[in-house]
Amino acid sequence: MQESGENYLETILILQNRYGSVRSIDVAKQLSVSKPSVSRAMGILRDDGFITMEPNGELRLTEAGKARAGAIYERHRLITAFLHETVGVSAETAETDACRIEHIISEETFEKIKEFLAKSLSGM
């Protein structure tokens, strides 16, 4: 999956958690993209089995979509925390950089960051 698809899934998850239901217009506003761009992306995510689109326009993550979005969001949260709390970059920079890094970081590197944060939280 491309970075943009992962961003759409992550956004749907975040908006669902925040508001309970999500429509394409909510995703467009959150990501500052056009409605046609969201419509095209939602069609691809639907065809790939990550979302369903209800007759009332509500977007719902499938089980596969929840798993993928959850994994992406976990990467985002942990990389943000690592950059801000461990490396010491500003919260804003950590957030922006994590959004880019989460899509390209290797599983090995991510797992090591995750282990590092778990150890540092438990007091090593």
Secondary structure, 3 states (H helix, E strand, C coil): CCHHHHHHHHHHHHHHHHHCCEEHHHHHHHHCCCHHHHHHHHHHHHHCCCEEECCCCEEEECHHHHHHHHHHHHHHHHHHHHHHHHHCCCHHHHHHHHHHHCCCCCHHHHHHHHHHHHHHHCCC
